[in-house]
Amino acid sequence: MTTTGSHKIQRIRLRLHDILEAGSKDDKASRLVDTFLIVLIVTNVIAFALETVASIERDYGGILSAFDAVSVVIFSVEYVLRLWACVELPMLRPLANWRARLKFARRPLLIIDLLAILPFYLSFLVTIDLRVLRVFRLLRFFKIARYSPALQILGRVIANERRALFGALIVMISLLLLSSTIIYFLEREAQPEAFGSIPHAAWWALSTLTTVGYGDVVPITALGRMFGGIVMIFGVGMFALPIGIIATGFGQEVNRREFVVTWSMIAKVPLFAHLNAASITHLMTRLQAQSFPTGSQILDKSDEVNAIYFIASGEVSVVHNDHKHLLRPGDFFGDSTLDETESEEAIIATAVSNCSLLVLEREDFDKLLQDDETLRTQIALAVQERQQQEQAARAGKRGTPPPRRRPPEGD
């Protein structure tokens, strides 16, 4: 294969990687593919449920089967394309292509993708009745986790807190066994058919600890009822324990994710490149996150600018001193009003695409400048450089003035 052909294939793989894996909200193709696959996944789950209705299966079984076949083809193409493009992932590039794809295929989401389509193909290869494997079609719903950051965070929380959750599970099993044993000795003579053994008593203990209370098996002795009340109280606390662990871990994971995103954004801003970890952490507590859709007005002529705006994602068009700037992630604006030596100039800022901004109020920024002389110098240089660019742009618009004529000698 020629070098040109190799580069072309690499570009195609990179584009597929951006569409299927990166999932940038600013990429129209990526958004379109994600939306289509989410709708297809949800529709497949609905179709699976409808097939269990006898009348619908009788009247529309053929259509539902055809839809399932088309869906399997689409999911199969998606699976193959993900495997083909995965070699462009930064962490997999050093590996040989087959090793990279094998490692990528072992990821949980890829295993779910495979299990969601495998039963369809097995029905052609194996002669036994595989209708029971149709339940694996429900795994297609778990494919939606790829498009849900919340579900991905929840998965990481469960993985991170597995030891604490395992400890909570041990406590729950211990309470279940203890409750079953005690109620067995308290009720076995009065109700031998319901509490004749510890396994029989475990059903009552489970329904009571979970506060479900079916009422099919209840203690009738005084001691049994007293103990039942105690078990109910313990049941409330028992299930609050794992819920509390997951809720705390979820909050920590969300904060950690926001911390990493904000830290990365600040680190990309040249003005803050020299700041140490303590300074960046202090700065992050004072930043306010704001989001703007495409075409929305961020600042208008009449707005009083008393903050500096850092672009975390997207693009912003800024008009200042009659000069237009197109700013990208890592850039900032609003800085001119933070310089006391400048006269107040109107700034017009418009979101060119969906953008996320981090806003730092003037009071907080001034305090940061007082504490950091290096940053103060860099701010002054950055503002001066932007002023020079604007002056050069204005001079270019006006054109070079014609040279003045020298007066004739001797006049």
Backbone torsions as a table, in degrees:
resi	resn	phi	psi	omega
1	MET	NA	136.3	-178.7
2	THR	-70.9	162.1	178.8
3	THR	-62.9	-38.6	179.1
4	THR	-62.3	-43.9	178.3
5	GLY	-63.9	-38.7	178.9
6	SER	-63.8	-42.0	178.7
7	HIS	-66.5	-36.1	179.3
8	LYS	-65.3	-42.8	178.1
9	ILE	-64.2	-40.2	179.0
10	GLN	-62.9	-40.1	177.9
11	ARG	-64.2	-38.8	178.4
12	ILE	-64.9	-43.6	178.9
13	ARG	-62.8	-41.3	178.3
14	LEU	-61.7	-40.7	179.4
15	ARG	-66.0	-42.7	176.7
16	LEU	-62.1	-40.1	177.8
17	HIS	-60.9	-43.0	179.4
18	ASP	-64.0	-38.0	-177.6
19	ILE	-75.1	-45.7	-172.4
20	LEU	-86.9	-36.5	-172.7
21	GLU	-106.5	-46.9	-175.4
22	ALA	-65.3	-44.7	175.0
23	GLY	60.9	42.8	179.5
24	SER	-68.0	133.5	-179.2
25	LYS	-72.0	-13.8	177.3
26	ASP	-88.1	-6.8	-179.7
27	ASP	-94.9	111.9	-176.3
28	LYS	-62.5	-40.9	-180.0
29	ALA	-63.6	-41.0	179.1
30	SER	-64.4	-43.2	178.8
31	ARG	-63.6	-40.2	-179.3
32	LEU	-64.6	-45.5	180.0
33	VAL	-65.0	-43.9	179.5
34	ASP	-61.2	-45.1	180.0
35	THR	-63.3	-43.3	179.5
36	PHE	-61.0	-44.8	-178.1
37	LEU	-68.8	-37.2	177.5
38	ILE	-63.3	-45.6	178.6
39	VAL	-62.1	-40.8	-179.7
40	LEU	-65.2	-40.7	179.2
41	ILE	-63.1	-49.0	-179.0
42	VAL	-63.6	-40.5	179.2
43	THR	-64.3	-36.7	177.4
44	ASN	-63.7	-41.0	179.0
45	VAL	-65.4	-41.1	177.6
46	ILE	-63.6	-42.8	179.4
47	ALA	-63.3	-38.8	178.0
48	PHE	-61.3	-42.1	179.6
49	ALA	-67.4	-38.3	-178.9
50	LEU	-67.6	-28.6	-179.7
51	GLU	-65.8	-20.1	-180.0
52	THR	-81.0	-8.6	175.9
53	VAL	-86.7	119.9	-172.0
54	ALA	-57.7	-44.6	-177.1
55	SER	-66.5	-39.6	179.2
56	ILE	-69.2	-40.2	178.0
57	GLU	-62.9	-37.0	-178.9
58	ARG	-70.7	-40.7	-175.2
59	ASP	-87.4	-33.0	-172.4
60	TYR	-125.6	17.4	-178.1
61	GLY	-58.2	-40.4	-179.7
62	GLY	-64.0	-42.2	179.2
63	ILE	-65.1	-42.5	-179.6
64	LEU	-65.3	-38.0	178.5
65	SER	-66.6	-40.8	177.9
66	ALA	-64.7	-40.1	177.8
67	PHE	-63.5	-39.0	177.8
68	ASP	-63.3	-42.1	-179.6
69	ALA	-64.4	-43.1	178.5
70	VAL	-63.5	-41.1	179.9
71	SER	-63.2	-41.2	179.0
72	VAL	-62.3	-40.6	178.5
73	VAL	-61.8	-44.8	-179.5
74	ILE	-64.2	-45.8	179.8
75	PHE	-65.7	-32.9	178.0
76	SER	-67.2	-43.6	177.7
77	VAL	-62.1	-41.9	178.0
78	GLU	-59.8	-45.2	-178.6
79	TYR	-61.9	-45.3	-179.0
80	VAL	-65.2	-41.9	-179.4
81	LEU	-66.0	-37.2	177.1
82	ARG	-63.4	-42.7	178.1
83	LEU	-65.9	-38.3	-177.9
84	TRP	-68.6	-38.3	-175.8
85	ALA	-88.4	-9.6	-173.5
86	CYS	-65.1	-20.7	-178.7
87	VAL	-65.9	-11.6	178.3
88	GLU	-88.5	-3.3	174.5
89	LEU	-64.5	134.9	-175.8
90	PRO	-54.8	-40.2	-177.2
91	MET	-75.0	-13.4	-178.2
92	LEU	-104.7	-11.2	-176.9
93	ARG	-59.7	-37.2	-179.8
94	PRO	-66.3	-19.0	-176.0
95	LEU	-85.0	159.5	170.8
96	ALA	-63.6	151.9	-174.3
97	ASN	-56.3	-43.6	-177.4
98	TRP	-68.9	-35.3	177.1
99	ARG	-68.6	-40.1	179.2
100	ALA	-62.3	-43.4	-179.1
101	ARG	-69.2	-36.6	177.9
102	LEU	-65.2	-42.8	178.7
103	LYS	-65.4	-40.8	179.8
104	PHE	-66.5	-36.7	-178.5
105	ALA	-67.6	-18.2	-179.4
106	ARG	-86.0	-0.8	177.1
107	ARG	-68.1	145.8	-177.2
108	PRO	-54.3	-43.6	-178.3
109	LEU	-66.6	-33.9	177.3
110	LEU	-71.8	-34.4	176.2
111	ILE	-64.6	-40.7	176.7
112	ILE	-62.7	-42.5	177.6
113	ASP	-58.1	-41.7	-178.7
114	LEU	-69.1	-44.9	-179.6
115	LEU	-64.9	-26.8	-179.0
116	ALA	-71.5	-25.1	-178.0
117	ILE	-111.4	-16.7	-173.8
118	LEU	-62.0	-43.8	-179.3
119	PRO	-56.5	-33.5	-179.8
120	PHE	-61.6	-43.6	-178.8
121	TYR	-76.8	-30.9	178.3
122	LEU	-64.9	-28.8	-179.0
123	SER	-64.6	-21.3	177.6
124	PHE	-88.8	-21.9	-175.4
125	LEU	-97.4	-27.5	-176.6
126	VAL	-114.1	136.7	-175.3
127	THR	-85.1	-14.7	-178.6
128	ILE	-72.0	164.9	-179.0
129	ASP	-73.6	115.0	-177.8
130	LEU	-108.6	22.8	-179.5
131	ARG	-63.2	-29.0	178.5
132	VAL	-63.7	-26.0	-179.3
133	LEU	-75.5	-6.9	178.1
134	ARG	-62.8	-20.7	178.2
135	VAL	-61.9	-22.9	178.7
136	PHE	-66.6	-15.5	176.5
137	ARG	-62.9	-25.7	177.0
138	LEU	-64.7	-21.3	177.5
139	LEU	-63.9	-20.3	177.7
140	ARG	-61.4	-28.5	178.8
141	PHE	-65.2	-33.0	-179.6
142	PHE	-71.0	-14.2	175.0
143	LYS	-63.0	-23.1	-177.8
144	ILE	-68.5	-15.9	177.6
145	ALA	-60.2	-27.6	179.5
146	ARG	-63.7	-28.1	-175.4
147	TYR	-103.4	6.3	-178.6
148	SER	-119.8	104.6	177.1
149	PRO	-58.5	-32.8	-179.5
150	ALA	-64.0	-43.2	178.3
151	LEU	-66.9	-35.7	177.5
152	GLN	-65.8	-40.3	177.3
153	ILE	-64.2	-42.1	179.3
154	LEU	-61.7	-40.1	177.1
155	GLY	-61.8	-41.8	177.8
156	ARG	-66.6	-35.8	178.9
157	VAL	-63.4	-45.9	179.9
158	ILE	-62.9	-39.7	178.3
159	ALA	-66.3	-41.8	-178.2
160	ASN	-71.0	-34.2	-176.3
161	GLU	-100.5	20.5	-174.8
162	ARG	-61.6	-35.3	-179.7
163	ARG	-67.8	-44.3	178.2
164	ALA	-65.8	-40.1	178.6
165	LEU	-66.9	-36.3	176.6
166	PHE	-65.1	-39.1	176.0
167	GLY	-62.4	-41.3	177.6
168	ALA	-64.2	-37.1	177.6
169	LEU	-63.7	-40.1	177.6
170	ILE	-61.9	-42.1	178.2
171	VAL	-62.8	-42.2	-179.7
172	MET	-64.7	-43.0	178.7
173	ILE	-65.9	-39.3	178.8
174	SER	-62.5	-44.5	177.9
175	LEU	-63.3	-38.7	179.1
176	LEU	-63.2	-47.2	-179.9
177	LEU	-65.8	-42.0	-179.6
178	LEU	-64.1	-45.0	180.0
179	SER	-64.2	-41.7	-179.8
180	SER	-63.4	-40.6	-178.0
181	THR	-67.7	-46.5	-177.2
182	ILE	-66.7	-45.2	-179.2
183	ILE	-67.1	-27.0	176.4
184	TYR	-62.6	-45.6	-179.4
185	PHE	-72.7	-27.9	-179.0
186	LEU	-81.4	-28.8	-171.2
187	GLU	-118.5	-3.8	-171.4
188	ARG	-65.2	-33.9	-179.7
189	GLU	-77.2	-36.3	-178.9
190	ALA	-76.2	-34.5	-178.5
191	GLN	-137.1	74.5	-177.7
192	PRO	-65.7	-25.2	-179.5
193	GLU	-75.3	-28.5	-178.4
194	ALA	-99.1	-32.0	-177.2
195	PHE	-124.6	34.4	-177.4
196	GLY	-72.2	-15.5	178.6
197	SER	-150.9	164.4	179.4
198	ILE	-64.8	-41.3	175.2
199	PRO	-58.8	-38.0	176.8
200	HIS	-65.5	-41.2	-179.4
201	ALA	-69.0	-22.6	-178.6
202	ALA	-64.5	-29.4	178.3
203	TRP	-64.0	-44.6	177.2
204	TRP	-63.5	-43.1	-178.5
205	ALA	-62.3	-40.4	-179.1
206	LEU	-66.7	-47.3	-178.9
207	SER	-67.1	-27.8	179.4
208	THR	-80.8	-43.9	179.5
209	LEU	-63.9	-33.7	178.6
210	THR	-82.6	1.1	179.9
211	THR	60.4	22.1	176.4
212	VAL	-77.2	-51.8	175.0
213	GLY	60.2	67.4	-179.2
214	TYR	-61.8	-31.2	-179.7
215	GLY	85.1	1.8	179.3
216	ASP	-75.0	-27.6	176.9
217	VAL	-131.7	118.9	-178.6
218	VAL	-136.4	147.9	175.5
219	PRO	-72.3	145.8	-179.4
220	ILE	-118.0	-15.0	177.5
221	THR	-81.9	159.2	-178.9
222	ALA	-63.2	-46.7	179.5
223	LEU	-64.7	-36.9	179.2
224	GLY	-64.2	-40.7	179.2
225	ARG	-69.3	-39.2	176.6
226	MET	-61.5	-44.6	179.3
227	PHE	-66.5	-35.4	177.2
228	GLY	-59.6	-39.7	177.1
229	GLY	-63.2	-40.0	178.6
230	ILE	-64.7	-40.9	179.4
231	VAL	-63.1	-38.9	177.8
232	MET	-59.7	-43.4	-179.6
233	ILE	-64.4	-44.0	178.8
234	PHE	-65.1	-32.2	-179.4
235	GLY	-63.1	-38.7	178.9
236	VAL	-61.0	-45.4	179.8
237	GLY	-70.8	-30.7	-177.2
238	MET	-63.7	-44.2	-177.9
239	PHE	-84.6	-16.1	174.6
240	ALA	-71.6	-25.9	-176.8
241	LEU	-64.4	-56.0	178.7
242	PRO	-66.2	-32.8	177.8
243	ILE	-63.8	-41.7	177.8
244	GLY	-64.3	-39.0	178.9
245	ILE	-63.1	-46.2	-178.9
246	ILE	-67.2	-42.2	-179.6
247	ALA	-63.1	-43.2	178.5
248	THR	-64.5	-44.6	179.0
249	GLY	-64.4	-36.3	179.1
250	PHE	-64.7	-44.3	178.6
251	GLY	-63.0	-41.0	178.6
252	GLN	-65.6	-38.7	-179.2
253	GLU	-68.2	-40.0	177.4
254	VAL	-63.4	-44.7	178.7
255	ASN	-64.1	-38.6	179.7
256	ARG	-65.7	-40.2	179.4
257	ARG	-65.1	-45.5	178.4
258	GLU	-63.4	-36.9	179.2
259	PHE	-62.9	-45.9	-178.6
260	VAL	-64.9	-43.3	-179.8
261	VAL	-62.6	-46.5	-179.3
262	THR	-65.7	-42.7	178.7
263	TRP	-59.7	-44.4	-179.3
264	SER	-63.1	-40.5	-180.0
265	MET	-64.7	-45.2	-179.2
266	ILE	-63.9	-40.2	-178.4
267	ALA	-64.1	-25.2	-179.7
268	LYS	-80.7	-16.2	179.7
269	VAL	-78.5	118.8	-175.9
270	PRO	-55.7	-32.7	-178.5
271	LEU	-63.3	-27.5	-175.9
272	PHE	-104.9	9.8	-174.8
273	ALA	-62.7	-29.1	-175.7
274	HIS	-89.0	-8.9	-175.6
275	LEU	-66.5	143.7	176.3
276	ASN	-84.6	176.9	-174.8
277	ALA	-62.1	-39.5	-178.9
278	ALA	-64.5	-40.8	-179.9
279	SER	-67.1	-41.5	178.9
280	ILE	-65.1	-42.0	178.6
281	THR	-61.3	-42.8	178.1
282	HIS	-63.8	-39.2	179.9
283	LEU	-65.8	-38.8	-176.1
284	MET	-63.4	-31.7	-179.4
285	THR	-69.2	-16.9	-176.6
286	ARG	-104.0	-5.4	-179.9
287	LEU	-81.5	142.9	176.8
288	GLN	-116.8	129.4	-178.4
289	ALA	-87.5	134.4	176.3
290	GLN	-137.6	144.2	179.6
291	SER	-121.9	143.7	-179.0
292	PHE	-135.7	131.1	176.5
293	PRO	-75.5	167.5	-179.3
294	THR	-58.1	132.1	176.9
295	GLY	86.3	-6.4	-178.1
296	SER	-77.3	151.9	-178.8
297	GLN	-88.4	121.0	178.3
298	ILE	-87.8	-47.5	175.9
299	LEU	-134.2	140.9	177.3
300	ASP	-117.4	171.3	-178.6
301	LYS	-58.1	-35.0	-175.3
302	SER	-82.6	-9.3	-177.8
303	ASP	-76.9	138.7	174.5
304	GLU	-88.1	116.6	-176.4
305	VAL	-88.0	113.2	179.8
306	ASN	-129.2	33.2	-178.9
307	ALA	-155.1	166.7	173.6
308	ILE	-112.7	137.7	-174.0
309	TYR	-113.2	123.2	177.0
310	PHE	-106.1	133.5	-176.4
311	ILE	-89.2	115.6	177.7
312	ALA	-86.0	-37.9	177.8
313	SER	-156.2	155.1	-179.4
314	GLY	89.7	-173.3	-179.4
315	GLU	-129.3	146.0	-178.3
316	VAL	-131.2	133.3	174.3
317	SER	-95.6	123.1	-177.4
318	VAL	-120.2	127.1	175.6
319	VAL	-110.6	118.7	-179.3
320	HIS	-141.5	131.2	-177.3
321	ASN	55.3	39.8	178.7
322	ASP	63.1	17.5	177.2
323	HIS	-120.1	135.3	-175.2
324	LYS	-99.9	131.2	176.8
325	HIS	-118.3	141.4	170.9
326	LEU	-106.4	109.8	-174.9
327	LEU	-102.6	145.0	-176.7
328	ARG	-122.6	176.4	179.8
329	PRO	-51.6	133.3	-177.9
330	GLY	99.7	-20.5	177.5
331	ASP	-82.1	171.8	-179.3
332	PHE	-144.7	160.1	175.2
333	PHE	-150.2	169.9	-174.0
334	GLY	90.7	0.9	-173.6
335	ASP	-72.1	-27.8	-175.0
336	SER	-64.1	-34.0	-179.3
337	THR	-76.7	-11.5	177.9
338	LEU	-86.7	-7.3	178.8
339	ASP	-96.8	113.8	-175.3
340	GLU	-63.0	-22.6	-175.3
341	THR	-79.3	-14.9	-177.5
342	GLU	-91.3	146.3	171.1
343	SER	-74.2	152.1	-177.3
344	GLU	-70.7	121.4	179.3
345	GLU	-115.7	144.6	179.2
346	ALA	-70.3	138.6	177.9
347	ILE	-121.9	132.5	174.2
348	ILE	-115.9	120.4	-179.0
349	ALA	-124.4	127.4	-177.8
350	THR	-129.5	138.0	178.9
351	ALA	-76.3	114.6	177.7
352	VAL	-75.4	-33.3	175.5
353	SER	-140.1	174.2	176.0
354	ASN	-57.2	123.0	-174.5
355	CYS	-134.4	152.9	175.0
356	SER	-117.9	129.9	-177.7
357	LEU	-119.8	149.6	171.1
358	LEU	-113.5	122.6	-171.9
359	VAL	-108.8	132.2	177.8
360	LEU	-120.1	117.9	-178.1
361	GLU	-64.2	154.9	-175.5
362	ARG	-61.0	-40.6	-178.6
363	GLU	-60.4	-44.2	179.0
364	ASP	-67.8	-38.1	-179.0
365	PHE	-67.7	-41.0	177.9
366	ASP	-61.2	-40.2	178.5
367	LYS	-64.4	-38.0	177.9
368	LEU	-65.3	-39.2	179.1
369	LEU	-65.7	-37.2	179.3
370	GLN	-65.5	-33.6	-176.9
371	ASP	-85.6	-15.1	-174.5
372	ASP	-131.5	100.8	-178.4
373	GLU	-67.1	-37.4	179.5
374	THR	-62.3	-42.9	179.2
375	LEU	-65.4	-38.8	179.3
376	ARG	-61.1	-42.1	178.6
377	THR	-65.7	-42.3	-179.2
378	GLN	-65.6	-37.7	177.5
379	ILE	-61.5	-46.1	-179.2
380	ALA	-61.3	-42.2	179.8
381	LEU	-66.6	-40.3	-179.4
382	ALA	-65.1	-43.6	178.9
383	VAL	-64.8	-41.8	179.0
384	GLN	-62.5	-41.1	179.4
385	GLU	-64.3	-40.6	179.1
386	ARG	-66.7	-37.2	176.9
387	GLN	-63.0	-41.2	179.1
388	GLN	-63.9	-38.9	177.6
389	GLN	-63.8	-41.0	179.5
390	GLU	-66.5	-41.4	178.6
391	GLN	-63.5	-41.8	178.3
392	ALA	-64.0	-38.2	179.6
393	ALA	-67.2	-40.7	179.1
394	ARG	-66.4	-39.2	178.2
395	ALA	-64.3	-36.5	178.4
396	GLY	-66.5	-35.2	178.7
397	LYS	-67.8	-40.4	-178.1
398	ARG	-74.3	-24.5	-177.1
399	GLY	87.9	162.3	-179.8
400	THR	-74.9	126.6	-178.3
401	PRO	-66.8	144.9	-179.4
402	PRO	-67.0	146.9	-179.6
403	PRO	-66.8	143.4	179.6
404	ARG	-72.1	138.6	179.2
405	ARG	-73.6	133.6	176.1
406	ARG	-76.1	137.8	178.5
407	PRO	-66.4	145.0	180.0
408	PRO	-60.2	138.8	179.9
409	GLU	-69.0	143.5	176.8
410	GLY	88.3	-5.9	178.3
411	ASP	-75.1	NA	NA
